[in-house]
């Protein structure tokens, strides 16, 4: 229960005080490897990142158990919610860095680390939720520092959610460039859809051009991936190419295109369509 894979034998929930003690012990370990949130920025080795990942993952595991108690709040802990979200953002930064990028690359000790993102996916936060916040912001008529504070809160949500993180840059662009020109919150969804389709088409064209793909076959490949949820085979991916690659380059090119298809779906489709 509560996404703790090491707790298969646990059948009794202990008093909340026991889990607070466990949390603070896990927090002590985290503070050894990352005394401050920004300590993560100075990591030079994969070993440092590995130690941070395992330490913060344990913090998340215990916190998810604590959240099951009706009387839980962060005031009971030696860590504020703001501080937790800051560490979580750094955790997701490392997760993003370690995602496969195509090509052979070198072996990393982080390749097989289970980031257990289900520990983060506790709340239903998606693009529709963000758009509702933007609609409310538009109707609020806030200005100056109060407006910027609300924008920062939304940016923090984008940074702290694994599903939305891939869309963060594009949504922030919409907030800064498009939102100021929308006077009625009821129009936010429609304007965002126009913006998103334009960005999606632009990204599609860019990938097709960079990789010399047949656009019709590329579009079909995306549809097939969405329908089956199965990673395309390299042999099928190579059929998208307008120019037949050299034999020695096929695997690297195939893996790179597969990753771009997955990233395209992750950014522009997953969590966007209702």
N, C-alpha and C positions, 0 to 999 in steps of 0.2 A: 504493500500500500504506500501511497504518497511518493511514488517513484524512487523509493530507496531499494535498490537491487540487492543490498546486503542484508535486508531485514526480512528475508523470506520466512525465518523461523519465529518472527515476532507475531504474537497473536493477542497481546494485551497492550493497550495504550497506557503509558505511565502518566503520572501527574505532570502538569505543564512545567512545574519547577525543574523536573528532571531534564526536560528538553531545553529549557533555558540554560541549564548548566552545560549541556552538550553543545549548544549553540555558541556559548561564550568560549568553550574550549576550542571549537573549530575556528572561531574568530581569532583567538590567540595565535593559532597556527598560520592563519592568513596574514596576520599583522607581521609575522616574522619574515615572510617572503615579499610582502607589499605593505609597508608601514603606512603609506598614504596611497590614495587612488592614483595619483600621477606617478607613483613609483614604477608602475607597469610600463610607463613610457620609456624608462631608462634600461629596460631589459636588453641585453646584448646576445644572450644565448638561448637556445631552445630549451635547455634544462631549466632556466629561470621561468620561462613561460609554462613549461610542464608542471613545475611545482605550484605556480599560481593557479593553473587550471584545476589541479586536484584539490588544492586547499579551498578555493572558492566554491567548487562543486559540492564539497561537503557542507559548507555554509548553507548553500541553497537547499540541500536535502533536508537538513534539520529545520530550516525556516519553513519549508512546505508542510512539515508535520505541525509546527507551531501554529500555522495559519488555520489549522483545522479546529483549534480551540476557540470557543465563542468569546472568551475574555482576553484573547491575545491582542497586544498592540506593541509597537516598536519601543514604547517607553520602558518596557520590561527588559530590553536588551541593551548591550553595551555598544550598539551600532544604530545609527539613525537610518531611517528609510532613504533619505537623500544619499547617504554614504553607500548603502547597499546598491542603489541604482547606479551610482558612479562606478563601483566595482563591476557591476553586471555589464555596463557598457564596454569596459575594457575587456571583459571576458568574451563578449561578442566580437570585439575587434580582432582578437586572436583567432577565434573560430573562422571569421571571414578570411583572414590571412592564410589559414591552413587548408582552405577548400582547394580541391584539385583544379589546376589551370590548364590542363592539357600538356602534351609533351611528356618526355620521360622524367626529367627533373632528378633531383637527388633524394635519397631516402631521408626521412625526417622522423624523429622520435614522436612527433605530434601527429603523424599520419593515421595512427590507429587509436588515437585518444577518443573516447566516447564523451562528447561534450554534454550529453543528456539534456538536449534542448527542451525536452518535455517538462523539465523542472522550471523552465521559464514560461512555457506556454500554458499559463494557469488561467489567464483571463481572455475573453473574446475581444481582441483588439484587431481590427482590420481597417482597410481603407475607408469603408463606409463610416466607421466610428470616427476616424480622423476628419472626414468631410462634415460630419455632424458638428464636430468641434469648430471647424472653420466657418460653418454657417452661423453658429452662435456667436462667434467672434465678429463676423461681419455685421450682425444685427446689434451688437453691443455698443457700437460707436465709441469704443475705447480709443484713446490716443496717447502718444508719447510713451512714457515709461511703463504705463499699465498695459498698453498694447504690446510692447516688446516683451513684457513679462509673460503674457499669455502665449505669445509666439514661442518663447523659450520652453514653456511647459509642453507645448505640442512637439517641439523638436526633441525634447528629452524622451517623450513617449516613443518617437520614431527610433531614437538611438537605443532604447532599452528593450525593444521587441524584436526578436529574431526574424519574424515573418516580414515585418515592415522595414527592416534595416536595409534590404536591397533596394527599396523604393525611396529611401530617405532623401537622397540628393535631388531626385526629380520632384518629389512633393515639396521640398523646401524651395525649389525653383518656382513652383506654382504659387507658393505662399508669398514670395517676395515680388514676383513679376506680374502675376495675374490677379491675386486677391485684392490688391489695392484698387483695382478698376471695377470691382463687383460691389454694387451698392445694396443689393438685396440678398440676404442669406439663402432665399429660396432658389437662387440661380447658381449657387456654388456647384451643385452636382452636375448641372448641364455644362457649365464652363469647364469644369474639371474633365468631363468626358471628352470634350473637344480637344483640350490640351493633351490628355493622355493618348488619344488616338493619333494625334500629330507626332508625339514623341515616339510612340510605338512604331508607326510607319517609318519614321526616320531611322530608328534603330534597326528595323528589318532591312531597309535598303543598305545601311552601312555594313551589316554582316554579309549580305548577299554580294556586295561589291568587294569587300575585303577578301572573301574566300572564293570568289568566282563561282557562285552558286546559281543554279537555275531557280528563278524565283517561284515558279509554280510548284516545282518539286520540293523546294524549301518550305513553302507554306503548307504543303501536304504533310511534310515530316513533322511540323509543329502540331498540326491537327492530330496526327497519329499518336504523338507523344502524349497529348492531352487526353485522348480517348483511352489509350491502353495503360498509361502511367508507367510504361516500360522504357528503360533506357535504350535508345536506338543502337543497333549493331553497327560496328565500323564499316562493314561491307555495304550495308544499306546507306550509310551516311555518305560514302564515297560516290554513290550514284547521283548525289545532288550536284556534283561538280560539273562545270562546263568543260573543264580541261582535265584530262586524265593525269594524275600525279605520278611521279617516279615511284617505283616499287619500294625504295628505301624510305620514302616520305609518307607513305599511305597511313601507317598506324598513327603517327604524330598528328597528321592533318585530320584524320578521322576523329581522334580523341578531342582535338581542339574544337572541331565543329560541334560535336556532341555537347561539350561544355557550354558552348555559346547558345545552343538550343535550350539547354536546361536553364541557363542564366536568363535568357529572353523570357521564358515562361515564368520563372521565379519573379522577375521584376514586373512584367507588364500584365500577367494574367492571373497568377495565383493570388488569392485574397483581394482581387479587384472586382471581378464579376460576381454579382449577387447570385 
